[in-house]
Amino acid sequence: MDNKELSLLDEIDNEYTDKIEKDEIATSKVEELKLLINKFVDYNKKLLERGIEINFNECKGLAWNDDIMINNGYSFYIVEKNHGQCNKQLIVNDVYNAYPTLKDSNDEVSIYHTEISTIIVLSIEDDNFYLYYCRDLSADISLREFRDLVFLKKPNAVNLRKNRISIVPQNINSEDIENCFKFLLNKTISISLSEEAVVKSESSGACFIATSVYGSYSAPEVVILRQFRDNQLLPHPFGRAFVNKYYKFSPSLSILLNKHKFLKKLIHTFIMKPIVYSLKWQKSNFQ
């Protein structure tokens, strides 16, 4: 059968039909996002009843970083201002993480007149759903040795936390939502979501060496390592570079570990176990 050349009107009709179908898909995705937004709004109302006000806005054209522009999202954000010295250990620890050189200093670090801006954005981009979260600090930070030395002066701000998680909206449960608001209220260092709520992919889910050592992708130690990767490595350029290098050599190394049980035991005892212990200690003391 000969292929008939489409007339201009036929082409326009086909393009219109395709557009309708795509718009219907896009509309269903937006509705799915709105259902999730309503769950967050309901929780926000409960906080408002208890005297805690968190701002809620639609956001379009928000530059998240040099590579990501949020064009279709909804944000929840709060600004917490404190006069005098900041004694909140979570913020102090985050400042140390933001400025690694401070950890090596014997100077006393003092943080005054803090303004902590925390934001969560729920967004749909290219038919994918994302949860963004960020915490910024504007403060007077000084090092005290023999005299005061201003290290960071307001209104300059330092980014303490920044991450993006690919999510499955219908799998976000009430505990996930509560964890999000704990972050917003500066009660946790990051956001931890249930396994079902996060999109799994080869690049975002695989922990080859850890899974080989502990025997299961769902082992508690592997979960802790994945959270460390997602919350503390991936938000930073150096961390992303490290993770990319890890994925290049870890599959072949995991095969080697499966062949040699003695080597696997060495990796577990002298590498994995101390790392997991350190992360558990950090989580129990800094959250």
Backbone as CSV, one residue per row, in Angstrom:
resi,resn,N_x,N_y,N_z,CA_x,CA_y,CA_z,C_x,C_y,C_z
1,MET,0.854,-1.191,0.000,0.000,0.000,0.000,0.892,1.244,0.000
2,ASP,0.597,2.146,-0.925,1.402,3.358,-1.052,1.094,4.312,0.099
3,ASN,2.174,4.925,0.603,2.007,5.947,1.641,1.573,7.251,1.001
4,LYS,0.391,7.699,1.405,-0.144,8.936,0.846,0.477,10.117,1.571
5,GLU,0.886,11.097,0.816,1.449,12.295,1.428,0.342,13.068,2.128
6,LEU,0.588,13.428,3.389,-0.411,14.153,4.166,-0.557,15.575,3.669
7,SER,-1.799,16.016,3.622,-2.036,17.410,3.276,-1.664,18.287,4.464
8,LEU,-1.542,19.564,4.227,-1.217,20.503,5.288,-2.273,20.453,6.392
9,LEU,-3.544,20.352,6.002,-4.618,20.310,6.996,-4.533,19.041,7.843
10,ASP,-4.183,17.905,7.171,-4.024,16.659,7.925,-2.887,16.766,8.946
11,GLU,-1.775,17.389,8.514,-0.646,17.577,9.426,-1.044,18.424,10.626
12,ILE,-1.786,19.491,10.368,-2.232,20.367,11.463,-3.160,19.607,12.404
13,ASP,-4.061,18.786,11.845,-4.974,18.003,12.681,-4.203,17.018,13.566
14,ASN,-3.206,16.379,12.975,-2.410,15.412,13.744,-1.627,16.089,14.866
15,GLU,-1.050,17.252,14.523,-0.302,17.992,15.541,-1.220,18.429,16.669
16,TYR,-2.441,18.827,16.329,-3.398,19.263,17.333,-3.790,18.096,18.244
17,THR,-4.003,16.917,17.633,-4.344,15.719,18.407,-3.217,15.349,19.368
18,ASP,-1.985,15.403,18.856,-0.830,15.110,19.718,-0.762,16.091,20.883
19,LYS,-1.037,17.353,20.587,-0.979,18.376,21.633,-2.037,18.111,22.697
20,ILE,-3.237,17.729,22.259,-4.308,17.438,23.212,-3.898,16.290,24.129
21,GLU,-3.324,15.221,23.521,-2.916,14.059,24.309,-1.819,14.424,25.300
22,LYS,-0.858,15.225,24.838,0.230,15.636,25.732,-0.300,16.522,26.853
23,ASP,-1.222,17.420,26.521,-1.787,18.298,27.539,-2.555,17.504,28.584
24,GLU,-3.250,16.434,28.129,-3.998,15.596,29.066,-3.041,14.897,30.030
25,ILE,-1.914,14.437,29.490,-0.914,13.793,30.337,-0.358,14.789,31.336
26,ALA,-0.028,15.982,30.825,0.526,17.016,31.700,-0.477,17.392,32.780
27,THR,-1.770,17.506,32.409,-2.805,17.862,33.371,-2.912,16.828,34.474
28,SER,-2.842,15.540,34.118,-2.935,14.484,35.123,-1.737,14.533,36.074
29,LYS,-0.569,14.880,35.541,0.621,14.992,36.378,0.479,16.155,37.358
30,VAL,-0.041,17.281,36.867,-0.233,18.440,37.738,-1.233,18.115,38.839
31,GLU,-2.297,17.393,38.487,-3.295,17.010,39.485,-2.681,16.107,40.552
32,GLU,-1.787,15.229,40.126,-1.103,14.340,41.072,-0.243,15.151,42.038
33,LEU,0.420,16.166,41.508,1.228,17.034,42.355,0.348,17.806,43.329
34,LYS,-0.804,18.274,42.855,-1.699,19.065,43.710,-2.246,18.235,44.866
35,LEU,-2.478,16.942,44.634,-2.932,16.064,45.713,-1.888,16.012,46.828
36,LEU,-0.613,15.947,46.419,0.465,15.937,47.404,0.557,17.288,48.113
37,ILE,0.407,18.363,47.345,0.455,19.710,47.931,-0.623,19.857,49.004
38,ASN,-1.814,19.316,48.721,-2.913,19.436,49.685,-2.577,18.739,51.005
39,LYS,-1.855,17.621,50.932,-1.446,16.921,52.153,-0.493,17.799,52.975
40,PHE,0.423,18.471,52.274,1.345,19.373,52.958,0.598,20.563,53.545
41,VAL,-0.375,21.084,52.800,-1.156,22.229,53.276,-1.948,21.844,54.520
42,ASP,-2.514,20.632,54.531,-3.284,20.179,55.698,-2.394,20.117,56.942
43,TYR,-1.162,19.626,56.774,-0.240,19.566,57.910,0.160,20.973,58.336
44,ASN,0.328,21.845,57.358,0.682,23.230,57.646,-0.414,23.914,58.468
45,LYS,-1.667,23.581,58.184,-2.788,24.156,58.933,-2.748,23.728,60.395
46,LYS,-2.353,22.475,60.626,-2.250,21.977,62.005,-1.178,22.744,62.779
47,LEU,-0.086,23.074,62.084,0.964,23.874,62.736,0.474,25.287,63.018
48,LEU,-0.297,25.848,62.084,-0.821,27.203,62.262,-1.744,27.261,63.474
49,GLU,-2.508,26.193,63.695,-3.388,26.128,64.868,-2.591,26.157,66.165
50,ARG,-1.310,25.752,66.086,-0.443,25.734,67.261,0.486,26.947,67.298
51,GLY,0.162,27.939,66.462,0.894,29.194,66.498,2.158,29.233,65.665
52,ILE,2.373,28.220,64.812,3.567,28.197,63.959,3.154,28.515,62.523
53,GLU,3.670,29.610,61.996,3.281,30.058,60.652,4.392,29.764,59.649
54,ILE,4.067,28.977,58.643,4.995,28.657,57.557,4.402,29.185,56.260
55,ASN,5.181,29.927,55.509,4.699,30.540,54.271,4.527,29.488,53.176
56,PHE,3.521,29.712,52.336,3.229,28.793,51.229,2.948,29.613,49.983
57,ASN,3.678,29.323,48.903,3.517,30.085,47.665,3.725,29.208,46.444
58,GLU,3.068,29.580,45.354,3.401,28.976,44.062,4.686,29.624,43.568
59,CYS,5.579,28.824,43.005,6.830,29.423,42.519,7.069,29.044,41.063
60,LYS,7.420,30.027,40.287,7.744,29.843,38.871,9.007,30.638,38.566
61,GLY,9.917,30.024,37.809,11.138,30.720,37.443,12.102,30.872,38.600
62,LEU,12.134,29.874,39.511,13.058,29.923,40.635,14.365,29.234,40.244
63,ALA,15.462,29.983,40.273,16.773,29.413,39.939,17.303,28.659,41.159
64,TRP,17.320,27.337,41.075,17.802,26.532,42.195,19.327,26.529,42.246
65,ASN,19.924,26.393,41.087,21.372,26.538,40.949,21.667,26.930,39.506
66,ASP,22.909,26.835,39.089,23.281,27.263,37.734,22.648,26.380,36.665
67,ASP,22.276,25.147,37.022,21.775,24.195,36.029,20.276,23.949,36.107
68,ILE,19.644,24.246,37.232,18.243,23.870,37.443,17.382,25.100,37.657
69,MET,16.324,25.208,36.852,15.324,26.257,37.002,13.988,25.595,37.325
70,ILE,13.367,25.980,38.435,12.074,25.420,38.823,10.979,26.279,38.216
71,ASN,10.223,25.711,37.274,9.206,26.470,36.555,7.786,26.144,36.993
72,ASN,7.605,25.019,37.673,6.255,24.615,38.056,6.313,23.958,39.427
73,GLY,6.201,24.763,40.478,6.331,24.200,41.809,5.618,25.019,42.870
74,TYR,5.602,24.462,44.078,4.983,25.107,45.227,5.974,25.050,46.385
75,SER,6.139,26.159,47.073,7.168,26.229,48.111,6.559,26.448,49.491
76,PHE,7.209,25.848,50.481,6.933,26.097,51.887,8.230,26.640,52.477
77,TYR,8.172,27.771,53.133,9.413,28.333,53.650,9.174,29.114,54.938
78,ILE,10.236,29.235,55.702,10.167,29.940,56.977,11.502,30.633,57.211
79,VAL,11.456,31.800,57.807,12.660,32.544,58.180,12.661,32.702,59.695
80,GLU,13.685,32.170,60.316,13.799,32.229,61.781,14.917,33.193,62.165
81,LYS,14.571,34.236,62.919,15.551,35.235,63.325,15.787,35.155,64.828
82,ASN,17.065,35.203,65.203,17.423,35.166,66.618,18.481,36.223,66.909
83,HIS,18.300,36.955,67.987,19.295,37.946,68.406,20.215,37.306,69.440
84,GLY,21.379,37.851,69.581,22.330,37.291,70.533,23.048,36.079,69.955
85,GLN,23.662,35.289,70.832,24.465,34.154,70.383,23.573,32.953,70.088
86,CYS,23.912,32.247,69.015,23.185,31.042,68.620,23.763,29.836,69.362
87,ASN,22.905,29.152,70.115,23.337,27.965,70.851,22.715,26.691,70.285
88,LYS,22.049,26.794,69.126,21.420,25.622,68.529,22.506,24.744,67.903
89,GLN,22.709,23.568,68.488,23.817,22.719,68.083,23.730,22.310,66.628
90,LEU,22.506,22.085,66.122,22.329,21.688,64.721,22.919,22.737,63.783
91,ILE,22.681,24.012,64.074,23.194,25.085,63.225,24.707,25.202,63.368
92,VAL,25.202,25.082,64.590,26.648,25.137,64.810,27.352,24.034,64.018
93,ASN,26.788,22.822,64.072,27.387,21.699,63.340,27.347,21.935,61.834
94,ASP,26.239,22.518,61.360,26.134,22.803,59.930,27.146,23.844,59.486
95,VAL,27.434,24.806,60.351,28.455,25.812,60.025,29.823,25.147,59.890
96,TYR,30.124,24.216,60.784,31.385,23.476,60.683,31.449,22.693,59.372
97,ASN,30.308,22.092,58.975,30.278,21.335,57.718,30.444,22.245,56.512
98,ALA,29.900,23.467,56.611,30.003,24.413,55.498,31.414,24.966,55.367
99,TYR,32.124,25.063,56.490,33.499,25.569,56.491,34.411,24.526,57.148
100,PRO,34.848,23.519,56.374,35.667,22.436,56.940,36.921,22.931,57.647
101,THR,37.451,24.102,57.240,38.677,24.608,57.884,38.451,24.933,59.353
102,LEU,37.195,25.216,59.727,36.904,25.528,61.122,37.129,24.321,62.025
103,LYS,36.902,23.111,61.461,37.065,21.905,62.266,38.504,21.729,62.719
104,ASP,39.438,22.195,61.889,40.863,22.036,62.205,41.396,23.185,63.060
105,SER,40.543,24.157,63.310,40.989,25.314,64.075,40.754,25.084,65.566
106,ASN,41.658,25.564,66.367,41.497,25.478,67.820,40.745,26.683,68.375
107,ASP,40.390,27.594,67.480,39.697,28.801,67.913,38.261,28.480,68.323
108,GLU,37.752,29.277,69.235,36.344,29.173,69.617,35.502,29.882,68.557
109,VAL,34.483,29.192,68.068,33.607,29.759,67.043,32.343,30.289,67.703
110,SER,32.003,31.531,67.402,30.797,32.147,67.957,29.895,32.592,66.811
111,ILE,28.604,32.333,66.970,27.619,32.681,65.938,26.578,33.599,66.580
112,TYR,26.394,34.790,65.987,25.491,35.783,66.552,24.480,36.249,65.507
113,HIS,23.322,36.712,66.023,22.310,37.395,65.193,21.979,36.568,63.944
114,THR,21.491,35.372,64.147,21.237,34.456,63.033,19.909,34.753,62.334
115,GLU,19.923,34.537,61.050,18.711,34.553,60.230,18.751,33.286,59.384
116,ILE,17.926,32.303,59.732,17.944,30.996,59.083,16.752,30.900,58.142
117,SER,17.034,30.754,56.852,15.985,30.623,55.837,15.930,29.169,55.380
118,THR,14.767,28.542,55.558,14.596,27.137,55.198,13.441,27.019,54.219
119,ILE,13.642,26.239,53.163,12.622,26.128,52.118,12.513,24.690,51.618
120,ILE,11.279,24.301,51.309,10.995,23.043,50.611,10.169,23.395,49.384
121,VAL,10.521,22.819,48.249,9.761,23.033,47.017,9.336,21.679,46.469
122,LEU,8.042,21.547,46.180,7.508,20.370,45.502,7.251,20.772,44.062
123,SER,7.814,20.026,43.115,7.805,20.496,41.732,7.619,19.346,40.747
124,ILE,7.109,19.703,39.578,7.060,18.770,38.454,7.833,19.388,37.302
125,GLU,8.816,18.663,36.819,9.651,19.138,35.708,9.851,17.982,34.731
126,ASP,9.461,18.193,33.472,9.620,17.160,32.431,8.984,15.836,32.861
127,ASP,7.760,15.921,33.415,6.986,14.745,33.837,7.613,13.995,35.006
128,ASN,8.608,14.586,35.664,9.204,13.986,36.854,8.890,14.858,38.063
129,PHE,8.692,14.212,39.209,8.371,14.931,40.440,9.621,15.048,41.305
130,TYR,9.792,16.221,41.907,10.972,16.448,42.736,10.587,17.136,44.046
131,LEU,11.357,16.813,45.066,11.312,17.549,46.333,12.670,18.213,46.510
132,TYR,12.659,19.531,46.562,13.882,20.310,46.793,13.871,20.788,48.238
133,TYR,15.033,20.822,48.855,15.090,21.447,50.167,16.427,22.158,50.365
134,CYS,16.352,23.245,51.135,17.534,24.101,51.282,17.462,24.841,52.619
135,ARG,18.647,25.054,53.229,18.740,25.864,54.440,19.909,26.832,54.273
136,ASP,19.632,28.126,54.407,20.665,29.164,54.324,20.777,29.883,55.660
137,LEU,21.982,30.321,55.964,22.227,31.041,57.205,22.880,32.377,56.916
138,SER,22.306,33.417,57.470,22.935,34.739,57.476,23.204,35.079,58.938
139,ALA,24.467,35.368,59.270,24.817,35.586,60.678,26.166,36.279,60.780
140,ASP,26.483,36.729,61.982,27.834,37.183,62.295,28.564,36.002,62.919
141,ILE,29.580,35.501,62.227,30.347,34.351,62.719,31.768,34.822,62.978
142,SER,32.248,34.588,64.178,33.591,35.058,64.526,34.425,33.941,65.127
143,LEU,35.738,34.056,64.943,36.709,33.166,65.581,37.354,33.934,66.718
144,ARG,37.461,33.296,67.869,38.032,33.993,69.015,39.300,33.279,69.481
145,GLU,40.408,33.971,69.345,41.669,33.426,69.834,42.179,34.430,70.881
146,PHE,43.024,35.357,70.473,43.447,36.419,71.385,42.523,37.631,71.281
147,ARG,41.866,37.726,70.139,40.918,38.818,69.937,39.864,38.345,68.950
148,ASP,38.793,39.077,68.851,37.723,38.685,67.936,38.172,38.880,66.491
149,LEU,37.889,37.891,65.673,38.179,37.978,64.249,36.904,37.625,63.495
150,VAL,36.352,38.583,62.778,35.096,38.340,62.057,35.375,37.429,60.876
151,PHE,34.670,36.310,60.860,34.853,35.318,59.794,33.796,35.488,58.707
152,LEU,32.572,35.739,59.124,31.487,35.975,58.177,30.587,37.043,58.770
153,LYS,30.311,38.067,58.002,29.529,39.203,58.504,28.221,39.304,57.733
154,LYS,27.114,39.518,58.453,25.845,39.736,57.767,25.968,40.946,56.841
155,PRO,25.216,41.012,55.728,24.156,40.100,55.308,24.636,38.920,54.455
156,ASN,25.943,38.685,54.375,26.422,37.542,53.614,25.796,36.256,54.155
157,ALA,25.448,35.354,53.259,24.781,34.115,53.660,25.611,32.915,53.234
158,VAL,25.507,31.857,54.019,26.178,30.608,53.694,25.108,29.527,53.530
159,ASN,25.269,28.716,52.493,24.339,27.622,52.258,24.740,26.440,53.138
160,LEU,23.821,26.015,54.011,24.104,24.918,54.936,23.639,23.573,54.382
161,ARG,22.506,23.569,53.708,21.948,22.327,53.158,21.304,22.629,51.814
162,LYS,21.485,21.723,50.859,20.809,21.897,49.569,20.754,20.545,48.877
163,ASN,19.548,20.119,48.504,19.424,18.805,47.882,18.160,18.746,47.040
164,ARG,18.134,17.767,46.121,16.952,17.494,45.310,16.724,15.992,45.305
165,ILE,15.478,15.569,45.568,15.129,14.156,45.592,14.034,13.917,44.561
166,SER,14.211,12.902,43.727,13.168,12.490,42.790,12.170,11.616,43.540
167,ILE,10.889,12.011,43.545,9.906,11.369,44.421,8.747,10.730,43.650
168,VAL,8.024,9.845,44.354,6.772,9.251,43.862,5.662,9.836,44.735
169,PRO,4.914,10.833,44.247,3.972,11.578,45.094,2.978,10.704,45.857
170,GLN,2.398,9.698,45.164,1.376,8.892,45.822,1.929,8.018,46.937
171,ASN,3.273,7.874,46.987,3.892,7.050,48.031,4.424,7.860,49.205
172,ILE,4.265,9.174,49.139,4.672,10.026,50.263,3.670,9.825,51.402
173,ASN,4.142,9.297,52.520,3.225,9.018,53.635,3.283,10.127,54.687
174,SER,2.479,9.967,55.739,2.372,11.005,56.768,3.692,11.216,57.500
175,GLU,4.463,10.132,57.688,5.766,10.268,58.351,6.743,11.048,57.481
176,ASP,6.687,10.827,56.159,7.533,11.591,55.236,7.227,13.083,55.340
177,ILE,5.936,13.402,55.377,5.520,14.811,55.454,5.984,15.428,56.769
178,GLU,5.850,14.669,57.856,6.311,15.176,59.152,7.816,15.423,59.137
179,ASN,8.578,14.524,58.496,10.029,14.710,58.396,10.374,15.971,57.616
180,CYS,9.572,16.287,56.600,9.797,17.509,55.828,9.612,18.743,56.704
181,PHE,8.559,18.733,57.513,8.303,19.899,58.363,9.289,19.979,59.531
182,LYS,9.825,18.850,59.967,10.890,18.880,60.976,12.105,19.620,60.429
183,PHE,12.403,19.366,59.142,13.516,20.086,58.514,13.195,21.571,58.415
184,LEU,11.969,21.891,58.006,11.574,23.296,57.879,11.710,24.039,59.204
185,LEU,11.438,23.352,60.298,11.492,23.987,61.611,12.866,23.838,62.264
186,ASN,13.863,23.435,61.444,15.258,23.355,61.898,15.450,22.389,63.073
187,LYS,14.753,21.255,62.997,14.885,20.231,64.020,15.706,19.034,63.539
188,THR,15.952,18.941,62.229,16.785,17.877,61.672,17.741,18.479,60.658
189,ILE,18.861,17.767,60.428,19.865,18.315,59.521,19.484,18.128,58.056
190,SER,18.606,17.142,57.772,18.214,16.895,56.385,16.856,16.210,56.380
191,ILE,16.396,15.809,55.192,15.100,15.142,55.058,15.319,13.677,54.687
192,SER,14.719,12.808,55.466,14.776,11.372,55.185,13.384,10.899,54.789
193,LEU,13.268,10.317,53.583,11.988,9.820,53.096,11.971,8.292,53.106
194,SER,10.769,7.730,53.144,10.635,6.279,53.086,11.133,5.769,51.735
195,GLU,11.536,4.512,51.710,12.116,3.938,50.498,11.141,3.971,49.333
196,GLU,9.842,3.762,49.628,8.829,3.730,48.560,8.590,5.104,47.947
197,ALA,8.922,6.158,48.693,8.642,7.520,48.228,9.692,8.057,47.276
198,VAL,10.818,7.358,47.167,11.937,7.841,46.361,12.048,7.026,45.084
199,VAL,12.237,7.708,43.964,12.395,7.025,42.678,13.712,6.263,42.678
200,LYS,13.626,5.000,42.327,14.827,4.168,42.290,15.327,4.071,40.865
201,SER,16.617,4.185,40.699,17.243,4.011,39.387,18.621,3.433,39.606
202,GLU,19.236,2.977,38.533,20.562,2.373,38.666,21.562,3.360,39.222
203,SER,21.430,4.619,38.813,22.423,5.601,39.242,22.143,6.125,40.637
204,SER,20.859,6.159,41.047,20.556,6.754,42.340,20.389,5.720,43.430
205,GLY,20.215,4.459,43.093,19.903,3.489,44.121,21.002,2.510,44.430
206,ALA,21.887,2.238,43.493,22.840,1.157,43.693,23.939,1.532,44.668
207,CYS,24.195,0.629,45.621,25.331,0.757,46.533,26.054,-0.572,46.469
208,PHE,26.836,-0.763,45.412,27.352,-2.083,45.068,28.186,-2.700,46.185
209,ILE,29.203,-1.982,46.659,30.122,-2.544,47.649,29.402,-2.778,48.969
210,ALA,28.623,-1.796,49.411,27.902,-1.940,50.675,26.912,-3.102,50.611
211,THR,26.193,-3.228,49.505,25.241,-4.330,49.353,25.960,-5.669,49.360
212,SER,27.118,-5.726,48.727,27.908,-6.959,48.719,28.378,-7.323,50.121
213,VAL,28.835,-6.333,50.886,29.365,-6.578,52.231,28.267,-6.994,53.203
214,TYR,27.106,-6.289,53.134,26.044,-6.537,54.103,24.975,-7.508,53.592
215,GLY,25.072,-7.904,52.319,24.224,-8.977,51.819,22.854,-8.583,51.334
216,SER,22.441,-7.318,51.513,21.103,-6.903,51.098,21.062,-5.410,50.847
217,TYR,20.348,-5.015,49.800,20.152,-3.598,49.487,19.369,-2.899,50.597
218,SER,18.518,-3.688,51.320,17.662,-3.120,52.364,18.263,-3.222,53.761
219,ALA,19.494,-3.712,53.892,20.137,-3.810,55.200,20.215,-2.425,55.839
220,PRO,20.011,-2.330,57.168,20.028,-1.014,57.837,21.306,-0.225,57.577
221,GLU,22.443,-0.921,57.521,23.711,-0.231,57.272,23.761,0.364,55.872
222,VAL,23.196,-0.358,54.901,23.168,0.133,53.520,22.240,1.342,53.411
223,VAL,21.130,1.302,54.138,20.201,2.444,54.148,20.900,3.687,54.699
224,ILE,21.671,3.516,55.782,22.408,4.645,56.376,23.402,5.223,55.373
225,LEU,24.103,4.349,54.649,25.085,4.808,53.662,24.406,5.514,52.494
226,ARG,23.239,5.011,52.066,22.507,5.681,50.979,22.061,7.072,51.417
227,GLN,21.583,7.183,52.661,21.148,8.490,53.156,22.316,9.466,53.225
228,PHE,23.494,8.958,53.629,24.688,9.798,53.661,25.033,10.287,52.258
229,ARG,24.953,9.375,51.277,25.234,9.750,49.894,24.247,10.813,49.395
230,ASP,22.932,10.575,49.632,21.904,11.465,49.098,21.894,12.829,49.783
231,ASN,22.110,12.832,51.109,21.941,14.062,51.883,23.215,14.867,52.082
232,GLN,24.381,14.190,52.044,25.608,14.909,52.357,26.634,14.914,51.225
233,LEU,26.551,13.961,50.306,27.507,13.945,49.190,26.928,14.585,47.929
234,LEU,25.757,14.109,47.490,25.210,14.556,46.207,24.894,16.048,46.123
235,PRO,24.551,16.731,47.234,24.281,18.168,47.098,25.507,19.000,46.754
236,HIS,26.724,18.433,46.851,27.944,19.217,46.656,28.747,18.697,45.457
237,PRO,29.384,19.592,44.700,30.142,19.175,43.509,31.199,18.120,43.803
238,PHE,31.962,18.299,44.889,32.988,17.314,45.241,32.342,15.959,45.552
239,GLY,31.219,15.993,46.265,30.517,14.760,46.608,30.001,14.040,45.379
240,ARG,29.437,14.811,44.427,28.936,14.191,43.189,30.071,13.572,42.389
241,ALA,31.219,14.245,42.365,32.380,13.708,41.649,32.840,12.396,42.293
242,PHE,32.832,12.372,43.634,33.225,11.149,44.343,32.262,10.009,44.037
243,VAL,30.953,10.293,44.056,29.950,9.256,43.789,30.096,8.716,42.367
244,ASN,30.348,9.599,41.404,30.532,9.159,40.016,31.742,8.237,39.883
245,LYS,32.832,8.584,40.567,34.021,7.718,40.555,33.705,6.366,41.204
246,TYR,32.953,6.423,42.284,32.584,5.195,43.003,31.831,4.231,42.086
247,TYR,30.873,4.769,41.318,30.063,3.913,40.455,30.866,3.329,39.286
248,LYS,32.009,3.926,38.997,32.825,3.399,37.900,33.576,2.131,38.295
249,PHE,34.090,2.117,39.559,34.910,0.957,39.931,34.196,-0.016,40.872
250,SER,33.090,0.405,41.517,32.472,-0.433,42.542,31.834,-1.725,42.015
251,PRO,31.219,-1.754,40.794,30.651,-3.032,40.344,31.697,-4.142,40.234
252,SER,32.859,-3.840,39.645,33.891,-4.863,39.502,34.470,-5.251,40.862
253,LEU,34.578,-4.270,41.787,35.092,-4.577,43.120,34.111,-5.445,43.908
254,SER,32.816,-5.199,43.728,31.825,-6.005,44.439,31.857,-7.455,43.963
255,ILE,32.128,-7.660,42.666,32.268,-9.026,42.144,33.472,-9.711,42.788
256,LEU,34.558,-8.948,42.922,35.762,-9.487,43.559,35.488,-9.854,45.020
257,LEU,34.738,-9.028,45.723,34.410,-9.300,47.121,33.561,-10.557,47.270
258,ASN,32.653,-10.763,46.320,31.799,-11.955,46.373,32.598,-13.234,46.145
259,LYS,33.728,-13.115,45.467,34.567,-14.289,45.202,35.510,-14.588,46.366
260,HIS,35.882,-13.541,47.119,36.872,-13.706,48.187,36.266,-13.237,49.513
261,LYS,35.785,-14.180,50.311,35.099,-13.849,51.560,36.028,-13.187,52.571
262,PHE,37.309,-13.579,52.563,38.254,-12.974,53.498,38.414,-11.483,53.221
263,LEU,38.504,-11.125,51.920,38.617,-9.714,51.537,37.352,-8.953,51.929
264,LYS,36.201,-9.587,51.746,34.938,-8.949,52.130,34.912,-8.668,53.638
265,LYS,35.431,-9.628,54.432,35.469,-9.454,55.880,36.388,-8.295,56.269
266,LEU,37.523,-8.174,55.568,38.442,-7.059,55.835,37.778,-5.708,55.540
267,ILE,37.104,-5.633,54.391,36.414,-4.389,54.011,35.354,-4.049,55.055
268,HIS,34.618,-5.054,55.499,33.570,-4.841,56.502,34.150,-4.337,57.826
269,THR,35.215,-4.990,58.292,35.765,-4.690,59.616,36.495,-3.356,59.671
270,PHE,37.307,-3.084,58.648,38.204,-1.933,58.729,37.730,-0.707,57.943
271,ILE,36.711,-0.867,57.092,36.236,0.283,56.312,34.757,0.565,56.578
272,MET,33.901,-0.400,56.247,32.461,-0.167,56.335,31.988,0.035,57.767
273,LYS,32.432,-0.823,58.658,31.967,-0.757,60.045,32.307,0.580,60.701
274,PRO,33.554,1.083,60.584,33.850,2.402,61.174,33.036,3.533,60.546
275,ILE,32.823,3.463,59.219,32.044,4.516,58.550,30.614,4.527,59.059
276,VAL,29.983,3.347,59.098,28.594,3.252,59.554,28.479,3.688,61.009
277,TYR,29.430,3.278,61.834,29.412,3.684,63.245,29.496,5.208,63.361
278,SER,30.363,5.806,62.568,30.521,7.259,62.602,29.240,7.965,62.170
279,LEU,28.579,7.451,61.132,27.339,8.056,60.650,26.216,7.897,61.667
280,LYS,26.159,6.730,62.330,25.149,6.524,63.373,25.372,7.493,64.529
281,TRP,26.634,7.666,64.909,26.961,8.585,66.003,26.580,10.012,65.635
282,GLN,26.886,10.398,64.396,26.543,11.744,63.927,25.025,11.953,63.963
283,LYS,24.277,10.943,63.510,22.824,11.060,63.449,22.218,11.166,64.850
284,SER,22.727,10.359,65.799,22.170,10.342,67.154,22.545,11.601,67.937
285,ASN,23.660,12.231,67.607,24.112,13.390,68.375,23.740,14.729,67.769
286,PHE,23.521,14.757,66.437,23.311,16.041,65.773,21.897,16.248,65.269
287,GLN,21.029,15.258,65.392,19.652,15.465,64.942,18.783,15.865,66.118
